[in-house]
Structure formats: C-alpha cells, structure tokens
Amino acid sequence: MTNEFLLPKINLVIDKLLHLGGADYENDKLQSLEEILKTGNCSRDFGIEEWDWPQGVGLYGIYKLQEYYGDDRYMDFFTEWFRRNLETGLPSRNINTTAPYLTLISILDKMPEMEKYEALCISQADWLVNGLPKTFENGFQHVTTGIGDRNAVILNNSQLWLDTVFMTVLFLYKMAARYHNRVWQQTAEYQTLLHIKYLCDRHTGLFYHGWSFDRKDNFGGIFWCRGNSWFTLSSIELILANNEMPESLKEYILSTFKTQIGSLGQLQRDSGLWTTVLDDDTSYEEASGSAAITAGILNAIKHGYLDTSYQPMAERALSGLVQSIADDGTVQKVSAGTAMGMDANHYKGIQIKPMAYGQALTLIALVEALHR
C-alpha cells in the first residue's frame, strides 16, 4: 500500500472531519439518559464543533497530519475552533473535556494570544491534580459531561476507565515535559500504573473497560475494542511525550504493550479489523478501535519498540480500514460513544455512526502508515 494510494484516502477522511459541523444538542434533552447510554446516540458527540472528547480526538488527528507535513496548514482551523469555543464558554471540567487540551498544548507555540491559551493549559493541569475527584488509591475518577447539560457532570463514582489514559493522562504528561513539573509528571506516571494495575487482565494481557472500587470488579469483564485501543495508542505516545520517563516505567509500559499486542494478533479478523468485543466474533467489526490499534503498532515499529514481524498484522489492519472509508470520506463501522457495560450485549447494541473520533483515529493510522 503506497503513499500515492494512501494520500487521496487521507484527503477524503480529513475533508469529511473538518466539515462534520455541529449537532442537534437540544435532542439530548428529549431522550432519557437510560436510552442514550444504551444506544450511544448522544447528539453532543456528533460533529466537530463541541468541546468534548470526540472532538478532542478529532483535533488530535488533524494535528497529527499537520505534524507529518511539517507546516501550519490547519492552524487557521485550530485558531478559529479554540477562539469560538472560548467565546461560547467552555463546558464543565472533567476527564473527557480535557481531551482538546492535548492538541492545544501540542500547537501552543503557534497559537495567536499564546499566553491566554498557555494559562488555560496550566490551569487545567493544576485542576487535574488538585480539583478532579479521585477514587480510592487516588485514581483519576472518570468524570464526564452531563448529557443535555454541558455545565453538569456525571461523576461515575469510584470508577476508573481506560479512556482516561488518552483523554487526560497524555495531556498531563506533555505538560510535565514542557514545564519540567515533577508533580504533574509523577501524577501522570502514577495514573498510568494504576490504570494498568486495575484494568489489565493477567491471563490475556487485554484490558477491561473499567474498574469499580465500590463493586470491586471490572463490571462486565468485557474486552472492548476501542477501550483496548486507547492503551495501544497511548503507550508509545506517553513514552515519546517525555524523555524524563524513568527507564523502569518505560520497560513496564512496553512489556504490557507487547503482551497486549500479542493477544490482539490472535483476535484479528480476516478483514484485518477487530470486533467491538474482541473475543466475541458475533459482535460487529469496529473501525475506530481498529484504527487506534493499528496506529499504535505502526508507531511502535517506527520507533523500534516492535520489530518488523508485526508489520503484516498492521498491513492487514490498514487494508480493512481503507475498505471502511466511503467514497465521500466517511469512516464506516464506527461505534458511537460507549458507556460502561455489564455484558457483551451492551457493547454489541451500541449504534454505528459517523463520528469525529472515527475519522481522526483512522487518519492517525493512515498518517503512521506514510512513515513506513
């Protein structure tokens, strides 16, 4: 699969992402919370305009493509996106609304009114350490935005979710590197270790979606594709984000990563993709998680953390991803936002919808493929 073949696909995917627009936010007020959590049909999550996690992942995909080109081709988009959101007013502070900060800190030096945005990033990092509700053992509680009220929160008391590593910990670790802040660095490192401790299955090396300190279990004990992919993608990103990471932690993350990749290789479907419940071949194939897994593998090969024997696995996944891109650039086979589930049927019942993060994670995978 040559770059000449991939670049037109990339152009289709990013054009669709940039023009996803907004969503019918009032619709969330007309549905019950139970129904939204059951199907994933949360209007807030659609589009590219809102300040929340789907859009935050979307921004990071755009940033990754700009980084590949080594220019400022999307800075006008970024500048307008952040300006408009600040003018509108930011939603409640939580794990998921931290996601846009990951891109903001990555482009900070190119932003107009840099000092204003820098203060925003510093304030958010301090809040994560001092203001975010914590679980037992001082974990980052997976607090999310209220549905139908962007100024409210859903506390998810005493819960750790694997999503947190990408949505929040990676930003904090980048902040620690930039400002040489030991508290931020140690906090991010501790959160990484704590999430591995409670979410990684010792038998398979795969990850559960969440852990409850109240229930003292991993909810339904499900190996969810996109949940696993947050760790696959974040692992190498964390190592690259901060050259002051202790070697012992680096080795621990890499050994955990490699064990996970080994199990994922056994579960890859004939199409090259993975199913939304990884070990349930009756569940549907899911592109966003498959894309993040692919990106993590390719990034690891590029930096020498995986050898080239894993390249065929990545190539099969790339083939499946490319076949999931419609003629208009829409990435298909993407599951909507997914709340914690108590059984496989919960994950299998989440609707398939075009999402900003589906576009972005596919974009990141395709950009990583350009480096081969």
N, C-alpha and C positions, 0 to 999 in steps of 0.2 A: 504494500500500500504506500504509494509515493506521496511526497509533499504536494506534487502537482494535482494529485487526486484529492488530498485532504483539504487543501486551501479553499476550494469552492464550497465544500461542505461546511467549513468553519464560517465562511462568509454568510451562508444561509442561516446557520444557527445563531450567530451573533446579531444579524439583522432582525431576526424574529425576537430575540431577547430585548434588544433596545426599543422595540416598538410594541411591547406587551401592554403598555398603557396601565390604567388603573383597574379598579374592580367595583362592584356594587356593594360597598361597605354596609349600606343600610340593610342588605339582605340578611346579614348575620343576626340582626335584631329580631328578625321574623322567624328564625328557626330555633328550636330548642338546643341547649348545649349538648344534651344527650345525642341528638340526631347528628349534629356537626361532628362530634367526637367519633361517632360510629362510622361515618362515611368519609370523613376528611374534607367535606365540602364547606370549607371556611372561606368566604369571599375575600377576607383580608389577605389571604395567602396568594391570591392570584394577582397578576400584573407585576410591574416593576417599580411602582411609584411609592408604595408604603415603606415605612422604616420598620422592618421586622426581619425575621430570619430568612424567608425565601428570597427576599430582595437583597439581603446582605450577602447571601451565597451568590446571587446573580451578579452583584457588583464585583465580587472576587474573581469570577470567571472573566469578566470584561478586563479587569486589571491584569490577569494572567496573560491575556492575549496582547495587551499593550506592552507588557514587560517583554514578551517574546520579540515584538517588533523593535523595541528599544527606542520608542518615540513617545509623543504625547497625543496620539490620535484620538483618544477618548477623554481627554481632560475637560473638554467643553461639556461633555455629558456628565462627568463626575461633578464638575463645579456647579452646574445647574441642579443636579439631583440633590446635593447636600444643601445648597442655598435654599431650594424650595422647601425641603423638609424642615430646616431650621425656621424658616418663615412661617410654616404651618404650625410648628410646635411639635416637639418630639413626644412619642408615647411613653408609657411607664417604663421605668428602668427594670430590666430583668435579663435572664440569660439570653433569650432569643433576640432582644433588641440591642444586644451587644454586637451581633454579627456584622452590621455595617461598619463598625469601628475597625474591623480587620482590614478592610480596604482603605479606610481613611488614614490609618497610620502608615500604610504602605505607600500612599501618594502624598503624604502630608507636605513634603518639601516643595511640591509643585502646585499646591493649592493657593489661590488668592486668599488674602486675610489668614495666612498660615497661623498666626498667633492665636486667633479665635478658635480655630479647629484644634490646635495643639492643646489649648486649655480644656477643650471638650474631651479629648482623649485622656488627658491626665486625670480629669475629674472622674471619668468612667472607670479607669483602672483603680483609683483610690476607693471608689464605691464598691467595686467587686470584692476588695479585701475587707473593707470596713462596714459596708452597708447591706450587701446581699445577704439574705437569710441563709444560714448554714444548717446542715444536717448534723447528726451525731458524728463524731470524729472530724468535725469542722469541714465537711464537704460542701461544695457549691450546690445548694439546693436548686433543682431545675424549675425555677420560677419562670412563668411565661405570661404573655399578654392576655388580658381579658378578651373574651370573644364578644363582639358587639359593643365594647367599651375599651378603646385603646389606652385609656388612662388607668384602667384597672389591671389587676394581676390575678393569675391562677397560681396559688402557692405551691401545689404539689408537695405538701409537707413531707419532710424526711426522705425525699426521693433523689436518687442520682440517676441521670440519664446519660447515655453515651454521647448523645448530640452535643452535650456541654463542652466536650473537648475541642470540637471545631468552633462552635459558636462563641466561646468565651476564653478558654484557656490559651488558645493560639494567639489571640489578640494580646492577652496579658503578658505572654512570653515575649512577643515582639516589643511591647512597651518596655519590658525589663531590659532587653538588649539595648534599646535606643538610649535609655536614660540611666543605665547601669544601676538599676534599683534592685537591691538584694531582696527586699520584702516581696516585691512583685515576682521576682524570679523564683524564690523559694516557694511562694504560694502556687504559682503555675506548675512547678515541678511536683509539689505535694499533691495537687489535684489530679495530675496525670497518673501518679502512682495509686491514688485512692480509687480512681475510676477503674484502673486495671484490676486492682485487688478485688473489687466487688462485682465487676461485670464480666470478667474473662472466665470462661469455663475451662477448668484444668484438664478435662478429658479431651477436648477437641481443639482448644485454642481459639474457638469462636467466641463472640461476645453476645451477651444478653442485652436487651434494650435498656433495662433499668434495674434498680435495686431499691427496696424499701426498708429503711431501718425500723419502721413500725411493724411491718409484716415479717421482717427478717427473711425475705426471699426475693427472687428475681421475677416477681409477678407470674406471668405465664411460662417463663423459662423458654422464650422464643428466640431463635437466632434470626433476627430480622436483617434483611439485606442492607438497607440504607443505614441502619444503625451500625452494623459492622463496618460499613464503608467510611463512616466518619473517622473511625480509628485508623483504617488503612490509609486514608488521605492525610490525616493529621500527623501521623507518626513521623514521616520524613520531613514534613513541613516544620514540625517542632524542632527537630534536630538542626535543620538549616536556619531556623529563625534566630538562634542564639548560640554563638560559638563559645560561650562560657558554661554550656551544659556539662555537668560532671560526666566523665567517661563511664562511670558505673551506671548512671541513669541512661546514657546513650545505649550502652550494651543491653540494658534491661528492656528498653523500648524496642530495640532492634530484634532481640530474641523473641519477644512477644509478637512483634510484627511478622517475623518469618514463620512462626508456628501457625499464626492465623492464615497466612498466605498458603501454606501447605494444605490446610483443611479446605480453603476456598478452591484450590485447584481440583480437589476431588469432587467438588459440588458444582463445578461449571457445567452448564448445559450444552447440548450440541450446537445451539445457536451462537455460543460464546458468552451469553449473558448468564446472570444468576436469577433465581426465583425470589420473590419477595420474602418468603420464608425459606431460608437457604436449604434446609434439609427436607423440604416438602415439595416434591416435584408435581404435585397437583395445584400448587399456587402459581400465580401468573409470573412471567418474566418481567423484571423491573429494571428500567434503563438508568435511572438516576444513581441508584446504589451501584449498579454495574459500572457506571462511568467513573464514580469516585474510586472504586476498587482498581479499575484499570489505570487511572491517573496515579494512584499510589504506587502501583507496581512499576510503571514506566519511570516515575521519578526516582524510585529506589535503584532501578537498573542504571539510570543516567548518572547517579552519584556513586555507583559502586557498592551499594548496600545489598543488592541482589545480583547474582551472576546472570549471564545471558541465557541460562537454561530456562528462565522464566519468560523469555521473550515470546515463545509460541503461545503461551497462555494469554499474554497481553494482546497478541495479534488476533487471536480468536475473538477476544472480547471487543476489540476495535471493529472487527467485521460485523459483529452483532449490533454494535452501536450505530455504525454507519447505515445499516439496514433499518434502523429505528427512526431515521431522520426523514420526514416527509418532504415532498417537493417544495413546500413553502418554508422549510427550515424548522418546522415544529418537531421537537423531540417527542416521540410517542412512547408508550409503555411506562409512563411516569406515575407513580402513586402519589396521591395528594397527601397533605400533612397528616401525620400519623401519631395519635395519642398512644399512651401505654395500653397494652392489651393483655388479657388473661388467657388467651388461647390463640391458636393459629387462625381460626376463622375471623377473628378481629382484623388481622393484617390482610387476609385474603378478601375481606369485604370493603377495604378502602378503595375509593374510586380512582380510576386512572384519568388524569387530567394534564393538559399542558401547564407546566409550572416554570417559574423563573429558575429555580434550582436545577430542574431537569435540563434546561438549556445550558446553564452555567457549568454544571458538573460534566456534561458531555463536551462542552467547549474546553474545559481544563484537560480532559483526557485527550482530545484531539490535538491540543497545543503541545502536550507532553509527547505525543507521537511525532510531532515535527522535529523533535530533538534526536530522534533515533539515528 
